[in-house]
Amino acid sequence: MKHSWQEHLPQELQQKITEVEEQIAPRLREIDEQVLYNQQRVLQLFAENHVSEADLVGSTGYGYDDAGRDKLEKVYAGYFKTEDALVRPQLTSGTHAITTALFSQLYQGDTLYYMTGEPYDTIQEVIGLAGDKPGSMMKRGIKFKSTALLANGEVDYDQVEKDLAGDPTIKVVAIQRSLGYAPRASFTLDKIKKMVATAKRLAPQAVIFIDNCYGEFAETEEATFFGADLMAGSLYKNAGAGIAKSGAYIVGRKDLIEECGSEMIVPGAGKYAGATYAYLRDFYQGFFMAPHTTGEALKGMVFTAALLEKFGMDTAPKWDDPRTDIVQKITFGKPEPMISFCAAIQHYSPMNAFVDPEPSYQEGYEDQIIMASGSFIEGSTIELSSDGPLRDPYTLYVQGGLSFQHVKIAIANAVNDTFFK
């Protein structure tokens, strides 16, 4: 007897799922081609750097002469086409990697400038724009400046010209690729290419920094291909493929990575210290699997957008829009369906499926947050999760998915629980 994964769903929903599967099939084939291209590049770098089982062992104590760590950083630098890299368990999150990179370049009296509007909540606390925590940039005498985006979410280049040109105190120009909790779209690499060129023209004294969280392997290029000086991201997002259990990376110019190493560890030893313990196997395997796993998440987000659009929901990006990260916005307009949909994501997760998410205040955020994350690794957003602030227009941010099949099952059941029950 033939069984179907959706046989318990209402007939109307089953029909719409069938329509969506046919509709998105060409887009999924495009993603498969992208995955093949990125996978080939990673495989070639493993071969060129002679990665072997001996490189998976790791180190203890000071971590000096950790050949596996050094080789991994050559693989990362090769993939992102940079001179050097830091890939470390000592970097505990994407926010930590970003903070390390920024602090390595900024001193009292310097200005950090964001071309893409104000950064997302956790970085606002690092800067000192939100909260009143010790150690923020503003408490260290570092200034902040940003250019608000246009109403359509694009960079206001006319205002950038006024804000950026002629200010020698600007030592870092930061570009945030993904949207955070902003109403804008994530910036594609075509758009980031123009931002980097503009920053180099107007502020040649500044380091161009990219917050690359959620963006790795989502296209066939990266922002460092176009002249960005430093870039950072998390290993329990795309680059770790749900295998790396901690860590983050920074890639960029060799002299800047040296400075990041001094900020991360200590001046003197810098990047040449820092034990990897038992992490290297996961870091290598995660990076090898990253093109495939990111592709699975991208397919899941295309399916999510297409199915929700069948029910008249406001989604961004649309199912057939260009994608530059693994994040999908769904705007509900009111809190109740947003909370219900988020709860369903939790209920159709492999871990803690019995838990009912409730809005609450969390460190680093100004509003109550609703969050579903039934992940094997705490905080992993390459695994399927959803979250969003309880504020108008009540937008839920869905991201990740280790397998396309899991995303389909979870999203279909979330639609059922929210719109049919």
C-alpha positions in Angstrom: 0.0 0.0 0.0 1.4 3.4 -1.0 1.5 6.1 1.7 2.0 9.8 1.4 3.7 12.1 3.9 0.8 14.6 3.4 -2.2 12.2 3.6 -3.3 13.6 7.0 -3.5 17.2 5.6 -6.7 18.7 4.2 -7.3 18.2 0.5 -7.1 21.9 -0.3 -3.7 22.1 1.3 -2.5 18.9 -0.5 -3.5 20.4 -3.8 -1.7 23.6 -3.2 1.4 21.7 -2.2 1.3 19.8 -5.5 0.9 23.1 -7.4 3.9 24.5 -5.5 6.1 21.5 -6.2 5.4 21.9 -9.9 5.8 25.7 -9.8 9.2 25.7 -8.1 10.8 22.8 -9.9 12.9 24.9 -12.3 14.1 27.1 -9.4 15.2 24.0 -7.5 17.2 22.8 -10.5 19.0 26.2 -10.6 19.9 25.8 -6.9 21.2 22.3 -7.6 23.6 23.7 -10.3 24.8 26.4 -7.8 25.4 23.7 -5.2 27.5 21.7 -7.7 29.6 24.7 -8.6 30.3 25.6 -4.9 30.9 22.0 -4.0 33.5 21.6 -6.7 35.4 24.7 -5.4 35.4 23.3 -1.8 36.5 19.8 -3.0 39.3 21.3 -5.1 40.6 23.3 -2.0 40.7 20.2 0.1 42.8 18.5 -2.5 45.1 21.4 -3.1 45.8 21.8 0.6 46.4 18.0 1.1 43.9 17.7 3.8 44.4 14.4 5.6 43.1 12.5 8.6 46.1 13.9 10.6 44.6 17.3 10.2 41.5 16.4 12.2 43.2 15.7 15.5 43.3 19.2 17.0 45.5 20.6 19.8 45.5 21.5 23.5 47.0 24.1 25.7 48.4 27.1 23.9 47.7 25.5 20.5 51.0 26.4 19.0 52.0 24.5 15.8 48.4 23.3 15.1 48.9 22.2 11.5 45.3 21.1 11.1 44.0 24.5 12.2 46.4 26.4 9.9 45.4 24.2 7.0 41.7 24.8 7.6 42.3 28.5 7.6 44.0 28.2 4.2 40.9 26.3 2.9 38.7 29.2 4.1 41.0 31.9 2.7 41.0 30.0 -0.6 37.3 29.7 -0.8 36.7 33.3 0.1 39.6 34.5 -2.1 41.3 36.3 0.8 44.9 36.4 2.0 44.2 34.8 5.4 41.5 33.6 7.8 40.7 32.9 11.4 38.5 29.8 12.0 38.3 29.2 15.7 36.2 27.7 18.5 37.3 30.7 20.6 35.0 32.8 18.5 31.7 31.8 20.1 29.2 33.3 17.6 28.8 35.4 14.5 28.3 38.4 16.8 31.5 37.6 18.6 33.5 37.3 15.3 32.0 40.6 14.0 32.8 42.3 17.3 36.4 41.0 17.3 36.9 42.2 13.7 35.5 45.7 14.5 37.3 46.2 17.8 40.6 45.2 16.1 40.3 48.2 13.8 38.8 50.9 16.0 40.3 53.0 18.7 39.2 56.0 20.8 38.1 58.8 18.5 37.6 56.6 15.5 34.2 56.2 13.8 32.4 53.1 12.8 30.1 53.8 9.8 27.3 51.5 8.6 26.3 52.1 5.0 23.3 49.8 5.3 21.4 51.6 8.1 21.6 50.7 11.7 22.7 47.1 12.4 20.6 44.4 14.0 19.8 44.2 17.7 22.8 42.4 19.1 25.3 44.6 17.3 23.5 47.7 18.5 24.3 46.6 22.0 28.0 46.0 21.0 28.1 49.6 19.7 26.1 51.0 22.6 23.1 52.2 20.6 20.9 49.9 22.8 21.2 48.7 26.3 23.8 50.0 28.8 26.3 47.2 29.0 30.0 47.6 30.0 32.6 47.4 27.2 30.5 48.9 24.4 32.2 50.8 21.6 30.7 54.1 22.8 31.9 53.6 26.3 35.4 53.1 24.8 35.2 56.4 23.0 34.4 55.0 19.5 31.9 56.9 17.6 29.1 55.6 15.4 27.5 56.9 12.2 25.1 55.4 9.7 23.1 56.3 6.6 19.4 55.5 6.7 18.2 53.4 3.9 15.6 54.7 1.4 12.0 53.9 1.8 12.4 51.0 -0.6 15.2 49.5 1.5 18.0 50.4 -0.9 21.1 52.3 -0.1 20.8 56.1 -0.3 23.9 56.8 -2.3 23.3 60.6 -2.4 23.3 60.7 1.4 26.2 58.2 1.6 28.2 60.7 -0.4 27.5 63.4 2.2 28.0 61.2 5.2 31.0 59.2 4.2 33.2 61.6 2.1 35.6 63.9 3.9 35.3 62.3 7.4 38.9 61.0 8.2 37.7 59.6 11.5 35.8 56.8 9.7 38.1 53.8 10.0 35.6 51.0 9.2 32.8 51.0 6.7 30.4 48.1 7.6 27.9 46.4 5.3 25.3 44.0 6.7 24.4 41.5 4.0 21.4 39.9 5.7 18.4 41.8 6.9 18.3 41.1 10.6 14.9 42.2 11.8 14.8 45.2 9.4 11.9 45.5 6.9 14.4 45.6 3.9 15.5 42.8 1.7 18.8 41.1 2.2 21.4 42.6 -0.1 22.5 40.5 -3.1 26.2 40.4 -4.0 25.5 42.6 -7.1 24.4 45.3 -4.8 27.2 44.8 -2.3 29.7 45.0 -5.1 28.5 48.6 -5.7 28.6 49.4 -2.0 32.2 48.2 -1.7 33.3 50.3 -4.7 31.6 53.3 -3.4 33.2 53.0 0.1 36.7 52.6 -1.4 36.2 55.7 -3.5 34.8 57.9 -0.8 36.8 56.5 2.2 40.1 55.1 1.0 41.4 55.2 4.6 38.7 52.8 5.9 38.6 49.1 6.2 35.5 47.7 4.3 33.9 45.1 6.6 31.1 42.6 5.6 28.7 41.0 8.1 28.2 37.7 6.1 26.0 35.8 8.5 23.4 33.6 6.7 25.0 34.4 3.3 27.8 31.8 2.8 27.3 29.6 -0.2 23.9 31.2 -1.0 25.4 32.5 -4.3 28.4 31.4 -6.3 30.4 34.5 -5.2 31.2 36.2 -1.9 31.7 39.8 -1.0 35.4 39.4 -0.6 35.6 38.7 -4.3 34.9 42.4 -4.9 37.5 44.0 -2.7 36.0 43.8 0.9 38.9 43.9 3.4 37.3 41.8 6.2 34.3 39.5 6.5 32.9 37.5 9.4 30.3 34.8 10.0 29.2 31.9 12.2 30.0 28.2 12.0 26.6 27.2 13.3 25.0 28.9 10.4 25.8 28.0 6.7 29.6 27.4 7.0 29.3 24.7 9.6 26.4 22.8 7.9 24.8 21.8 11.2 27.9 19.8 12.0 30.2 22.4 13.7 29.1 22.7 17.3 30.6 26.1 17.9 32.9 28.7 16.4 33.0 31.4 13.9 35.3 32.8 11.2 36.9 36.0 10.0 38.5 36.2 6.5 40.4 39.1 4.9 43.7 40.8 4.3 46.7 39.2 6.1 47.6 42.3 8.1 44.0 42.8 9.2 43.7 39.1 10.2 46.9 39.5 12.3 45.2 42.4 14.1 42.0 40.3 14.6 44.2 37.5 16.1 45.7 40.0 18.6 42.2 41.1 19.5 40.9 37.5 19.8 43.8 36.0 21.8 46.5 38.5 23.0 49.0 40.8 21.3 52.1 38.9 20.5 50.9 35.3 20.2 47.9 36.5 18.2 46.5 34.0 15.7 49.3 31.6 16.3 47.8 30.5 19.6 44.4 29.0 20.4 43.9 25.3 20.8 41.3 23.5 18.6 40.7 20.6 21.0 38.3 18.1 19.3 36.6 20.7 17.0 38.7 20.3 13.8 36.9 17.2 12.4 33.5 19.0 12.7 34.9 22.2 11.2 36.4 20.4 8.2 33.4 18.2 7.6 31.0 21.1 8.2 32.7 23.2 5.6 32.8 20.3 3.1 29.0 19.8 3.6 28.2 23.5 3.6 27.4 23.9 -0.1 24.9 21.0 0.0 23.3 21.9 3.3 22.9 25.6 2.3 21.3 24.4 -0.9 18.8 22.3 1.1 17.9 25.4 3.2 17.5 27.5 0.0 15.2 25.0 -1.5 13.2 24.9 1.7 12.8 28.7 1.8 11.7 28.8 -1.9 9.0 26.2 -1.0 8.0 28.2 2.1 7.6 31.4 0.2 5.6 29.7 -2.6 3.2 27.9 -0.3 2.6 30.9 1.9 1.9 33.1 -1.2 -0.8 30.6 -2.1 -2.6 31.7 1.1 -2.2 35.3 0.4 0.6 36.0 2.8 3.1 38.8 2.4 6.5 37.1 1.9 10.0 38.3 1.1 11.8 37.3 -0.9 9.1 36.0 -3.2 9.6 32.4 -4.2 11.2 33.3 -7.6 13.2 36.3 -6.4 17.0 36.2 -6.3 18.3 34.9 -3.0 21.4 35.8 -1.1 20.8 34.2 2.2 18.8 31.4 3.9 16.2 33.8 5.5 12.5 34.0 4.6 10.2 36.7 5.9 6.5 36.1 6.5 4.4 39.0 7.6 1.3 38.2 9.5 0.0 41.7 10.4 -1.0 40.6 13.9 0.5 38.6 16.7 -1.8 35.5 17.0 -1.1 33.8 13.7 2.6 34.7 14.0 2.8 33.0 17.4 0.8 30.0 16.1 3.0 29.5 13.0 6.2 29.8 15.1 4.8 27.2 17.6 4.1 24.8 14.8 7.7 25.0 13.6 8.8 24.0 17.1 6.2 21.1 17.2 7.6 19.8 13.9 11.3 19.9 14.9 13.4 16.9 15.9 14.3 18.3 19.3 11.9 19.7 22.0 8.9 19.2 19.8 6.7 19.1 22.9 7.6 22.7 23.8 5.3 25.7 23.2 7.3 28.8 22.4 6.2 31.9 24.3 7.2 35.5 23.6 9.8 36.8 26.1 12.6 39.3 26.5 16.1 38.1 25.7 19.6 39.5 26.2 20.6 41.7 23.2 17.0 42.5 22.1 14.8 45.4 22.9 11.4 43.8 22.1 9.8 40.5 23.2 10.9 37.7 20.9 9.0 34.6 19.8 11.4 31.8 18.8 11.2 28.2 17.6 14.5 26.2 17.4 14.3 22.5 17.8 17.9 22.2 16.8 20.6 19.6 17.7 23.0 22.5 18.2 21.8 25.4 20.4 21.4 28.5 18.4 22.0 26.8 15.1 20.2 28.7 12.3 21.3 26.5 9.5 18.9 24.1 11.2 15.2 25.0 10.6 14.1 27.7 13.0 11.9 30.8 13.2 11.9 33.9 15.3 10.8 37.5 15.3 10.1 40.5 17.5 6.5 41.0 18.7 6.1 44.4 17.1 4.2 45.7 14.1 4.0 44.4 11.4 4.5 41.1 13.1 7.0 39.5 10.8 8.4 36.0 11.4 11.8 35.2 10.1 12.1 31.6 9.0 15.6 30.2 8.2 17.6 27.1 7.6 16.8 23.5 7.2 19.3 20.6 7.2 17.1 18.8 4.6 14.6 20.1 2.1 12.3 17.2 3.2 12.2 18.4 6.8 11.4 22.0 5.8 8.5 20.7 3.6 7.0 18.7 6.3 7.3 21.4 9.0 6.1 24.2 6.8 3.1 22.3 5.4 2.0 21.3 8.9 2.6 24.9 10.2 0.2 26.1 7.4 -2.3 23.5 8.4 -2.1 24.4 12.1 -2.3 28.1 11.4 -4.9 28.3 8.6 -7.0 25.1 8.8 -7.3 24.4 12.5 
